[in-house]
């Protein structure tokens, strides 16, 4: 090891620490996005179910009244 080795090790350790912080932030962002996605899909499913229910009601009402 030369004289530059300790400073290189310090630089690499600092870089590793920076990358670990960045990874932690990205993991936090990813978790938030996954929660958002799950919520959005849940809402879309509920809206789809409501639209389907309303269409059935309309079809049922038009069949009872004799119109199509």
N, C-alpha and C positions, 0 to 999 in steps of 0.2 A: 504494500500500500504506500502510495506516495503522500506528499504533504497535502495534496488536494483532496484526498480521500475523506477526511472528516467533514470538510465543507460540502462535498458531494453527498455524503450520507445525510447531513442536515437538510440539504436542499431536497433530496428525495423524500425524507421523512415529512417535510413541510408539504410537498406535493401530494403525498399519500393522505395526509390529514385533510387537505383541501378537497381531494377527490372523495374522501369518505363523507365529508359534509355535503358535497354536491349530490352524492348518491342518496344520502338520507333525505335531502330536500326533494329529490326526484321520486323517491319511494312515497313520501308524504303526498306529493302531487298526484301520483298514480292512485293511491288509496282514495283520495278525494274524487278523482275522475271516475273510479269504479263505483263509488257510492252514487255519484250523479247519474251515471249510466243506469244503474239499477232503479233509481227513482224515476228516471225518464221512461224506462221500459215499463215500469209498473203503471205509470200514468197513461201511457199509450194503450196498454192492455185494457185498463179501465174505460178509457174513452171508446175503444173499439167495441167492448162489450156493451156499453151504453148505446152506441149507434146501432149495433145489431139488434138490441132489444127494442129500440124505437122503430126500426124498420119492420120488425115482426108485428109490433102493435099497429103500425099503419097498414100493413098487409091484412091483418086480421080485421081491422075496422073497415077497410074497403071491401073485403069479402062479405062481411055482414051486411053492409049497405048495398051490395050488389054492383059496386063500381070496381073497375080495375085500373 
